Amino acid sequence: MTQLYSFNILGRFRVAFLLIILFAITLNGQTNEFFKSPKYGYSFKYSNSFKNHPSQNPQIDFSAGKTNGASIITTTAPFSFSENSFDKVTQKTIEHDIGSQVDNFTVTKFIRTKISGYNAIIVYCDVMIKSHSLTQILVFVNSKTYPFTLTLSCFKKDFSSLKNTFEITLNSLAL
């Protein structure tokens, strides 16, 4: 009876071990590309399901998209808010300044944080562009050497399936 009990524990361990390996293989199936800006030096990871599309716009340093319309874009164009100081920008400032430029702009989450030691604002928002309902994550970083904005965007209906992918990019961002 003791041997049978030992076998069951060993058998359960093997099953658990195999499940862990299968889970790790599944996660590894979602491989990431690594982008480092040759001009500015910032870097981040992004899913290899996004294809890099170099932009003709000199203010867009990185642009990648998916066939379903999802995109990852970085810009180094100066951003300006009605508040003179980046540290004084609030959710209401964002809603007013961006909302006055696009239709149906709604902030769903506003976060002040630091990225690589720089003050940053992360805005989760919904917006209507050309009759398309989009969800975006906008990241504004107050870098001393260059202005930096990261935009992660997709159709609102696709956001729940892309949220983790976008957050991997966001969490890997280094300036």
C-alpha positions, 0 to 999 in steps of 0.5 A: 500500500505504501508503494502505491501511495508513493507512486500516486504522489510521484505520478501527480508530481509528474503531471504537475511538472508537465503542466508547468512545462506546457504553460511555459511553452505556451507563453514562449509561443508569444515571442517578443521583438526588441526595439532600440531606437538608434537615434534616441536610445530608448527601448521596449519589447513588442509582440512579433505579431506586430509588423514594423512599418517605417514611417515617412514622418520624421517625428515618428521614430517607430511604427508597427501594426497588425492586420486588425488595425492595432498599432504601436507608435512612438513619437518624439514630437514636442507635446504641449498641454495647457498647463505650463508645467508637466508636473501640473498636468491632470486628468482634466488637462488631458481630457480638455486638451486632447478631447478638444481635438478628437471626438468622444475622447474619454479617459478611463484611467490616469496614472502618474509614474516614473519611467527610467527615472523620468516623470511620466503620465499613462492615460488609458482612453477611448476615442472615436476616430473616423467612426471607429471606436478605439481604445488607446494607452498614451504614455507621455514621458518628460525626458530632459533630452527629447519629448517622448510619447508611446501610443498603443492603439486598437479597436475597442472590441479587441482591447481585452485580447491585446491588453496583456500584449500592450502592457508587456510593451509598456512595462519593458519601456526604458529610456 
